[in-house]
Amino acid sequence: QVQLVESGGGAMQAGESLTASCSTSTAISAVDVVGWYCQAPGAQRELIATIARGEEVNYVPSMEGRFTVSKDDDKNTMYLQRIGLKVEDTGVYLCFVMINGSYYWGRGIQVTVSS
């Protein structure tokens, strides 16, 4: 069973920067795809970006320029950054990995941005 543990987030102020991390129990370099989703209150989960094995980060167009997604294979960790948080960035942020068609999820972190 693959385990993912996110950290970061919490109560933040508009204009601050978010750095969230997601540590995995498996070799992140070997998985097929890693990525992040966000879910605003009352909204559906939205994909932010994915990184397929051996490829560059692929952002959803509406997310590009707002978030930075990266991974460190040596640490088996992926990252999500947002500079200049806005109130509308409030939501739950979840990381995932996909291995042979199976998805594994972190529990998500709550980010609440106040003005």
DSSP file (Angstrom, degrees, kcal/mol; ACC not computed):
  #  RESIDUE AA STRUCTURE BP1 BP2  ACC     N-H-->O    O-->H-N    N-H-->O    O-->H-N    TCO  KAPPA ALPHA  PHI   PSI    X-CA   Y-CA   Z-CA
    1    1 A Q              0   0    0      0, 0.0     2,-0.4     0, 0.0   103,-0.0   0.000 360.0 360.0 360.0 126.6    0.0    0.0    0.0
    2    2 A V        -     0   0    0     95,-0.1     2,-0.4    22,-0.0   103,-0.2  -0.686 360.0-159.1 -84.9 132.5    1.4    3.3   -1.0
    3    3 A Q        -     0   0    0     -2,-0.4    22,-1.9   101,-0.1     2,-0.4  -0.928   7.7-169.2-115.9 138.3    1.1    6.1    1.6
    4    4 A L  E     -A   24   0A   0    101,-0.5     2,-0.5    -2,-0.4   103,-0.5  -0.989   1.4-168.9-125.4 133.2    1.3    9.8    0.9
    5    5 A V  E     -A   23   0A   0     18,-2.5    18,-2.6    -2,-0.4     2,-0.2  -0.964   6.4-159.4-127.9 116.1    1.6   12.4    3.7
    6    6 A E  E     -A   22   0A   0     -2,-0.5     2,-0.3    16,-0.2    16,-0.2  -0.567  10.2-177.9 -89.0 155.6    1.1   16.1    3.0
    7    7 A S  E     +A   21   0A   0     14,-2.2    14,-2.3    -2,-0.2     2,-0.2  -0.978  37.9  51.5-147.6 159.7    2.4   18.9    5.2
    8    8 A G        +     0   0    0     -2,-0.3    12,-0.2    12,-0.2   102,-0.1  -0.535  62.8  80.8 107.0-178.0    2.1   22.6    5.1
    9    9 A G        +     0   0    0     10,-0.3     2,-0.3    -2,-0.2   102,-0.2  -0.451  36.9 135.0  80.7-151.8   -0.8   24.9    4.8
   10   10 A G  E    S-e  111   0B   0    100,-2.4   102,-2.6    -2,-0.1     2,-0.5  -0.753  71.3  -8.0 103.2-154.2   -3.1   25.9    7.6
   11   11 A A  E    S+e  112   0B   0     -2,-0.3     2,-0.3   100,-0.2   102,-0.2  -0.702  76.7 168.5 -83.5 124.2   -4.4   29.4    8.3
   12   12 A M  E     -e  113   0B   0    100,-3.3   102,-2.7    -2,-0.5     2,-0.3  -0.883  30.9-118.7-135.6 163.1   -2.6   32.0    6.2
   13   13 A Q  E >   -e  114   0B   0     -2,-0.3     3,-2.2   100,-0.2    72,-0.2  -0.772  40.4 -94.4-103.0 147.0   -2.9   35.6    5.2
   14   14 A A  T 3  S+     0   0    0    100,-3.0    72,-0.2    -2,-0.3     3,-0.1  -0.331 113.3  31.0 -56.2 137.7   -3.4   36.9    1.7
   15   15 A G  T 3  S+     0   0    0     70,-2.6    69,-0.4     1,-0.4    -1,-0.3   0.136  93.7 116.1  95.9 -19.6   -0.1   37.7    0.1
   16   16 A E    <   -     0   0    0     -3,-2.2    69,-3.3    68,-0.2     2,-0.4  -0.244  66.0-113.9 -74.3 170.7    1.8   35.0    2.0
   17   17 A S        -     0   0    0     66,-0.2     2,-0.5    67,-0.2    66,-0.2  -0.869  20.2-147.5-110.7 142.2    3.4   32.1    0.2
   18   18 A L  E     + B   0  82A   0     64,-3.0    64,-2.2    -2,-0.4     2,-0.4  -0.901  14.4 179.6-107.7 132.7    2.4   28.5    0.5
   19   19 A T  E     + B   0  81A   0     -2,-0.5     2,-0.4    62,-0.2   -10,-0.3  -0.940  10.6 179.1-129.1 112.8    4.8   25.6    0.3
   20   20 A A  E     - B   0  80A   0     60,-3.0    60,-2.5    -2,-0.4     2,-0.3  -0.849   8.1-160.6-109.9 147.7    3.2   22.2    0.7
   21   21 A S  E     -AB   7  79A   0    -14,-2.3   -14,-2.2    -2,-0.4     2,-0.4  -0.909   8.6-159.5-127.1 157.5    5.0   19.0    0.5
   22   22 A C  E     -AB   6  78A   0     56,-2.3    56,-2.3    -2,-0.3     2,-0.4  -0.928   9.6-161.8-139.0 109.1    3.9   15.4   -0.1
   23   23 A S  E     -AB   5  77A   0    -18,-2.6   -18,-2.5    -2,-0.4     2,-0.3  -0.753  10.3-155.1 -94.4 138.2    6.1   12.6    1.0
   24   24 A T  E     -A    4   0A   0     52,-2.7   -20,-0.2    -2,-0.4     4,-0.1  -0.813  21.5-140.7-115.6 154.3    5.5    9.1   -0.4
   25   25 A S  S    S+     0   0    0    -22,-1.9     2,-0.3    -2,-0.3   -21,-0.1   0.428  86.7  63.4 -89.3  -0.1    6.3    5.7    0.9
   26   26 A T  S    S-     0   0    0    -23,-0.3     2,-0.8    50,-0.1    -2,-0.2  -0.790 104.2 -82.9-120.5 165.1    7.3    4.5   -2.6
   27   27 A A    >>  -     0   0    0     -2,-0.3     3,-1.9     1,-0.2     4,-0.6  -0.549  38.1-158.5 -68.9 108.8   10.1    5.5   -5.0
   28   28 A I  G >4 S+     0   0    0     -2,-0.8     3,-0.6    45,-0.3    -1,-0.2   0.756  87.4  64.3 -66.2 -23.2    8.6    8.6   -6.6
   29   29 A S  G 34 S+     0   0    0     44,-0.3    -1,-0.3     1,-0.2    -2,-0.1   0.705 102.6  50.4 -70.4 -17.8   10.9    8.2   -9.6
   30   30 A A  G <4 S+     0   0    0     -3,-1.9    -1,-0.2    43,-0.1    -2,-0.2   0.568  87.3  98.4 -98.6 -10.4    9.3    4.9  -10.4
   31   31 A V  S << S-     0   0    0     -4,-0.6    68,-0.2    -3,-0.6     3,-0.1  -0.348  73.7-128.3 -77.8 162.2    5.6    5.9  -10.4
   32   32 A D  S    S+     0   0    0     66,-1.7    21,-2.5     1,-0.3     2,-0.3   0.924  83.4   0.2 -76.0 -45.4    3.8    6.7  -13.6
   33   33 A V  E     -GF  52  98B   0     65,-1.5    65,-2.8    19,-0.2     2,-0.3  -0.999  56.5-172.4-146.8 141.6    2.4   10.1  -12.6
   34   34 A V  E     +GF  51  97B   0     17,-1.8    17,-2.9    -2,-0.3     2,-0.3  -0.913  24.7 138.9-124.8 159.8    2.4   12.4   -9.6
   35   35 A G  E     -GF  50  96B   0     61,-1.9    61,-2.1    -2,-0.3     2,-0.4  -0.995  38.9-106.5-178.9-179.4    0.4   15.5   -9.1
   36   36 A W  E     -GF  49  95B   0     13,-1.9    12,-2.9    -2,-0.3    13,-1.1  -0.970  19.1-170.0-131.5 143.8   -1.7   17.9   -7.1
   37   37 A Y  E     -GF  47  94B   0     57,-3.1    57,-2.3    -2,-0.4     2,-0.3  -0.876   8.0-153.9-121.5 160.2   -5.4   18.7   -6.9
   38   38 A C  E     -GF  46  93B   0      8,-2.7     8,-3.6    -2,-0.3     2,-0.4  -0.979   2.7-163.8-131.2 151.0   -7.2   21.5   -5.1
   39   39 A Q  E     - F   0  92B   0     53,-2.3    53,-2.4    -2,-0.3     6,-0.2  -0.909   8.8-156.3-137.1 108.1  -10.8   21.6   -3.9
   40   40 A A    >   -     0   0    0      4,-0.5     3,-2.2    -2,-0.4    51,-0.2  -0.406  45.6 -74.2 -75.5 158.2  -12.3   24.9   -3.0
   41   41 A P  T 3  S+     0   0    0      0, 0.0    -1,-0.1     0, 0.0     3,-0.1  -0.310 118.7   1.3 -56.2 127.5  -15.3   24.9   -0.5
   42   42 A G  T 3  S+     0   0    0      1,-0.3     2,-0.2    -3,-0.1    -2,-0.0   0.536 114.3 105.5  74.2   6.0  -18.4   23.7   -2.3
   43   43 A A  S <  S-     0   0    0     -3,-2.2    -1,-0.3     1,-0.1     2,-0.1  -0.697  74.3 -98.1-115.6 167.2  -16.6   23.1   -5.5
   44   44 A Q        -     0   0    0     -2,-0.2    -4,-0.5     1,-0.1     2,-0.2  -0.423  49.9 -87.9 -78.6 159.1  -15.3   20.0   -7.3
   45   45 A R        -     0   0    0     -6,-0.2     2,-0.4    -2,-0.1    -6,-0.2  -0.462  46.6-157.5 -66.0 135.3  -11.8   18.9   -7.1
   46   46 A E  E     -G   38   0B   0     -8,-3.6    -8,-2.7    -2,-0.2     2,-0.3  -0.951  14.5-123.1-120.9 136.7   -9.6   20.5   -9.7
   47   47 A L  E     -G   37   0B   0     -2,-0.4   -10,-0.2   -10,-0.2     3,-0.1  -0.564  23.3-178.3 -74.7 136.7   -6.3   19.3  -11.1
   48   48 A I  E     -     0   0B   0    -12,-2.9    12,-2.5     1,-0.4     2,-0.3   0.842  59.7 -35.7 -97.4 -55.6   -3.4   21.7  -10.7
   49   49 A A  E     -GH  36  59B   0    -13,-1.1   -13,-1.9    10,-0.2    -1,-0.4  -0.988  47.5-148.8-164.4 158.9   -0.6   19.8  -12.4
   50   50 A T  E     -GH  35  58B   0      8,-2.2     8,-3.2    -2,-0.3     2,-0.4  -0.940   4.7-153.7-130.8 156.4    0.9   16.5  -13.1
   51   51 A I  E     -GH  34  57B   0    -17,-2.9   -17,-1.8    -2,-0.3     2,-0.2  -0.939  15.6-157.6-129.1 109.8    4.4   15.2  -13.6
   52   52 A A  E >   -G   33   0B   0      4,-0.6     3,-2.5    -2,-0.4   -19,-0.2  -0.548  41.6 -79.5 -82.2 153.4    4.6   12.0  -15.7
   53   53 A R  T 3  S+     0   0    0    -21,-2.5    -1,-0.1     1,-0.3     3,-0.1  -0.284 116.9   4.7 -56.0 125.7    7.7    9.8  -15.3
   54   54 A G  T 3  S+     0   0    0      1,-0.3    -1,-0.3    -3,-0.1     2,-0.2   0.514 114.4 100.5  80.2   4.8   10.6   11.3  -17.3
   55   55 A E  S <  S-     0   0    0     -3,-2.5    -1,-0.3     1,-0.1     3,-0.1  -0.706  72.8-101.7-120.4 170.9    8.6   14.3  -18.3
   56   56 A E        -     0   0    0     -2,-0.2    -4,-0.6     1,-0.2     2,-0.1  -0.307  55.7 -73.1 -81.9 170.6    8.3   18.0  -17.4
   57   57 A V  E     -H   51   0B   0     -6,-0.2     2,-0.6    12,-0.1    -6,-0.2  -0.431  43.4-154.2 -65.3 136.1    5.5   19.4  -15.2
   58   58 A N  E     -H   50   0B   0     -8,-3.2    -8,-2.2    -2,-0.1     2,-0.3  -0.939  13.0-163.4-117.0 109.2    2.2   19.7  -17.1
   59   59 A Y  E     -H   49   0B   0     -2,-0.6   -10,-0.2   -10,-0.2   -11,-0.1  -0.650  26.3-114.5 -92.9 145.5    0.0   22.4  -15.7
   60   60 A V    >>  -     0   0    0    -12,-2.5     3,-2.2    -2,-0.3     4,-1.4  -0.628  38.6-118.4 -65.7 134.6   -3.7   22.8  -16.3
   61   61 A P  T 34 S+     0   0    0      0, 0.0     3,-0.3     0, 0.0    -1,-0.1   0.839 112.6  52.9 -51.4 -39.4   -3.9   26.1  -18.2
   62   62 A S  T 34 S+     0   0    0      1,-0.2   -14,-0.0     3,-0.1    -2,-0.0   0.688 113.0  45.8 -71.4 -15.7   -5.9   27.9  -15.6
   63   63 A M  T X> S+     0   0    0     -3,-2.2     3,-2.0   -15,-0.2     4,-1.7   0.634  84.7 108.6 -98.7 -19.0   -3.4   27.0  -13.0
   64   64 A E  B 3< S+c   67   0A   0     -4,-1.4     4,-0.1    -3,-0.3   -15,-0.0  -0.382  85.6  19.7 -65.8 135.3   -0.2   27.8  -14.8
   65   65 A G  T 34 S+     0   0    0      2,-0.6    -1,-0.3    -2,-0.1     3,-0.1   0.157 118.1  68.3  91.3 -18.9    1.5   30.9  -13.4
   66   66 A R  T <4 S+     0   0    0     -3,-2.0    17,-0.5     1,-0.2     2,-0.3   0.810 103.5  31.1 -96.2 -39.8   -0.4   30.6  -10.1
   67   67 A F  E  <  -cD  64  82A   0     -4,-1.7    -2,-0.6    15,-0.1     2,-0.5  -0.852  61.8-150.3-122.0 153.9    1.2   27.4   -8.8
   68   68 A T  E     - D   0  81A   0     13,-2.4    13,-2.5    -2,-0.3     2,-0.4  -0.991  15.4-169.3-123.6 123.4    4.6   25.7   -9.0
   69   69 A V  E     + D   0  80A   0     -2,-0.5     2,-0.3    11,-0.2    11,-0.2  -0.917  16.8 152.9-113.6 136.7    4.8   22.0   -8.8
   70   70 A S  E     - D   0  79A   0      9,-1.7     9,-3.2    -2,-0.4     2,-0.3  -0.930  23.9-147.8-150.3 172.0    8.0   20.1   -8.4
   71   71 A K  E     - D   0  78A   0     -2,-0.3     2,-0.5     7,-0.3     7,-0.3  -0.992   9.4-147.1-147.1 154.9    9.4   16.8   -7.1
   72   72 A D  E >>> - D   0  77A   0      5,-3.4     5,-1.8    -2,-0.3     4,-0.8  -0.936   9.0-168.2-122.0 104.5   12.6   15.6   -5.5
   73   73 A D  G >45S+     0   0    0     -2,-0.5     3,-0.5     1,-0.2   -44,-0.3   0.861  86.8  57.7 -63.3 -35.1   13.2   12.0   -6.5
   74   74 A D  G 345S+     0   0    0      1,-0.2    -1,-0.2    -3,-0.1    -2,-0.0   0.839 115.5  36.4 -65.1 -31.2   16.0   11.6   -3.9
   75   75 A K  G <45S-     0   0    0     -3,-0.6    -1,-0.2     2,-0.2   -51,-0.2   0.446 102.9-129.4 -98.6  -1.8   13.6   12.5   -1.1
   76   76 A N  T <<5 +     0   0    0     -4,-0.8   -52,-2.7    -3,-0.5     2,-0.4   0.918  68.1 126.8  51.7  45.3   10.5   10.8   -2.6
   77   77 A T  E   < -BD  23  72A   0     -5,-1.8    -5,-3.4   -54,-0.2     2,-0.3  -0.983  47.0-158.3-136.1 141.5    8.7   14.1   -2.1
   78   78 A M  E     -BD  22  71A   0    -56,-2.3   -56,-2.3    -2,-0.4     2,-0.3  -0.861  15.4-149.6-116.8 158.4    6.7   16.4   -4.3
   79   79 A Y  E     -BD  21  70A   0     -9,-3.2    -9,-1.7    -2,-0.3     2,-0.4  -0.900  12.3-161.7-131.8 152.9    6.0   20.1   -3.7
   80   80 A L  E     -BD  20  69A   0    -60,-2.5   -60,-3.0    -2,-0.3     2,-0.4  -0.994  16.0-174.1-132.9 126.4    3.3   22.7   -4.4
   81   81 A Q  E     +BD  19  68A   0    -13,-2.5   -13,-2.4    -2,-0.4     2,-0.4  -0.950  10.8 179.9-124.6 144.0    4.1   26.4   -4.2
   82   82 A R  E     -BD  18  67A   0    -64,-2.2   -64,-3.0    -2,-0.4     2,-0.5  -0.938  11.9-159.1-141.5 116.5    1.9   29.4   -4.4
   83   83 A I  S    S+     0   0    0    -17,-0.5   -66,-0.2    -2,-0.4   -67,-0.1  -0.819  75.8  17.1 -96.8 132.2    3.4   32.9   -4.1
   84   84 A G  S    S-     0   0    0     -2,-0.5    -1,-0.2   -69,-0.4   -67,-0.2   0.982  85.7-145.4  74.8  59.0    1.0   35.6   -3.2
   85   85 A L        -     0   0    0    -69,-3.3   -70,-2.6    -3,-0.3     2,-0.3  -0.174  11.8-156.2 -56.7 147.2   -1.9   33.7   -1.8
   86   86 A K    >   -     0   0    0    -72,-0.2     3,-2.3   -71,-0.1     4,-0.2  -0.865  30.7-109.5-121.1 159.8   -5.4   35.0   -2.4
   87   87 A V  G >  S+     0   0    0     -2,-0.3     3,-1.9     1,-0.3    26,-0.4   0.869 118.1  61.8 -55.5 -36.3   -8.6   34.4   -0.4
   88   88 A E  G 3  S+     0   0    0      1,-0.3    -1,-0.3   -48,-0.0    -3,-0.0   0.551  87.1  73.3 -71.8  -4.9   -9.9   32.3   -3.4
   89   89 A D  G <   +     0   0    0     -3,-2.3    -1,-0.3   -49,-0.0    -2,-0.2   0.508  70.0 122.5 -81.9  -4.2   -7.0   29.9   -2.9
   90   90 A T    <   +     0   0    0     -3,-1.9     2,-0.3    -4,-0.2    22,-0.2  -0.332  42.3  83.4 -57.7 134.2   -8.8   28.6    0.2
   91   91 A G  E    S- I   0 111B   0     20,-2.6    20,-3.0   -51,-0.2     2,-0.5  -0.973  80.0 -58.5 161.7-171.9   -9.4   24.9    0.0
   92   92 A V  E     -FI  39 110B   0    -53,-2.4   -53,-2.3    -2,-0.3     2,-0.5  -0.882  41.4-155.2-103.6 133.8   -8.0   21.5    0.4
   93   93 A Y  E     -FI  38 109B   0     16,-2.7    16,-2.3    -2,-0.5     2,-0.4  -0.937  13.4-173.5-113.5 128.2   -4.9   20.5   -1.5
   94   94 A L  E     -F   37   0B   0    -57,-2.3   -57,-3.1    -2,-0.5     2,-0.3  -0.948  11.9-152.6-126.2 139.6   -4.3   16.9   -2.2
   95   95 A C  E     -F   36   0B   0     -2,-0.4    11,-2.2   -59,-0.2     2,-0.3  -0.739  18.0-179.0-103.2 158.6   -1.4   15.0   -3.8
   96   96 A F  E     -FJ  35 105B   0    -61,-2.1   -61,-1.9    -2,-0.3     2,-0.3  -0.982  17.6-154.0-149.4 159.9   -1.6   11.7   -5.6
   97   97 A V  E     -FJ  34 104B   0      7,-2.0     7,-2.5    -2,-0.3     2,-0.5  -0.975  11.5-149.2-130.2 150.4    0.5    9.2   -7.4
   98   98 A M  E     +FJ  33 103B   0    -65,-2.8   -66,-1.7    -2,-0.3   -65,-1.5  -0.985  15.5 178.8-121.8 126.3   -0.7    6.8  -10.2
   99   99 A I  E >  S- J   0 102B   0      3,-2.8     3,-2.3    -2,-0.5   -68,-0.1  -0.973  72.1 -23.8-130.1 116.7    0.9    3.4  -10.5
  100  100 A N  T 3  S-     0   0    0     -2,-0.5    -1,-0.1     1,-0.3     3,-0.1   0.878 128.0 -48.2  50.4  42.8   -0.2    1.0  -13.2
  101  101 A G  T 3  S+     0   0    0      1,-0.2     2,-0.4     0, 0.0    -1,-0.3   0.340 114.8 115.7  84.1  -6.9   -3.6    2.7  -13.4
  102  102 A S  E <   -J   99   0B   0     -3,-2.3    -3,-2.8     2,-0.0     2,-0.4  -0.811  54.4-145.5 -98.8 136.3   -4.1    2.7   -9.6
  103  103 A Y  E     -J   98   0B   0     -2,-0.4     2,-0.4    -5,-0.2    -5,-0.2  -0.799  10.9-168.2-102.8 140.7   -4.4    6.0   -7.8
  104  104 A Y  E     -J   97   0B   0     -7,-2.5    -7,-2.0    -2,-0.4     2,-0.3  -0.990  12.5-161.0-127.5 136.7   -3.1    6.7   -4.3
  105  105 A W  E     -J   96   0B   0     -2,-0.4  -101,-0.5    -9,-0.2    -9,-0.2  -0.860  16.4-132.0-122.9 148.7   -4.0    9.8   -2.4
  106  106 A G        -     0   0    0    -11,-2.2  -101,-0.2    -2,-0.3     3,-0.1  -0.420  37.0-109.2 -80.2 172.2   -2.8   11.9    0.5
  107  107 A R        -     0   0    0   -103,-0.5  -102,-0.1    -2,-0.1    -1,-0.1   0.688  59.1-120.4 -78.2 -17.4   -5.4   13.0    3.1
  108  108 A G        -     0   0    0    -13,-0.1     2,-0.4   -16,-0.1   -14,-0.2   0.065  14.4-111.2  95.2 151.9   -5.1   16.5    1.9
  109  109 A I  E     - I   0  93B   0    -16,-2.3   -16,-2.7  -102,-0.1     2,-0.5  -0.965  22.7-128.7-121.1 141.6   -4.1   19.7    3.7
  110  110 A Q  E     - I   0  92B   0     -2,-0.4  -100,-2.4   -18,-0.2     2,-0.5  -0.749  21.3-171.3 -89.0 130.1   -6.5   22.6    4.5
  111  111 A V  E     -eI  10  91B   0    -20,-3.0   -20,-2.6    -2,-0.5     2,-0.6  -0.984   2.4-175.6-121.1 119.2   -5.4   26.0    3.4
  112  112 A T  E     -e   11   0B   0   -102,-2.6  -100,-3.3    -2,-0.5     2,-0.5  -0.959   6.7-163.0-119.1 116.1   -7.5   28.9    4.7
  113  113 A V  E     -e   12   0B   0     -2,-0.6     2,-0.3   -26,-0.4  -100,-0.2  -0.866   4.1-165.9-106.1 124.8   -6.5   32.3    3.4
  114  114 A S  E      e   13   0B   0   -102,-2.7  -100,-3.0    -2,-0.5    -2,-0.0  -0.805 360.0 360.0-107.3 148.8   -7.8   35.4    5.2
  115  115 A S              0   0    0     -2,-0.3  -102,-0.1  -102,-0.2    -1,-0.1   0.458 360.0 360.0 -84.2 360.0   -7.7   38.9    3.8
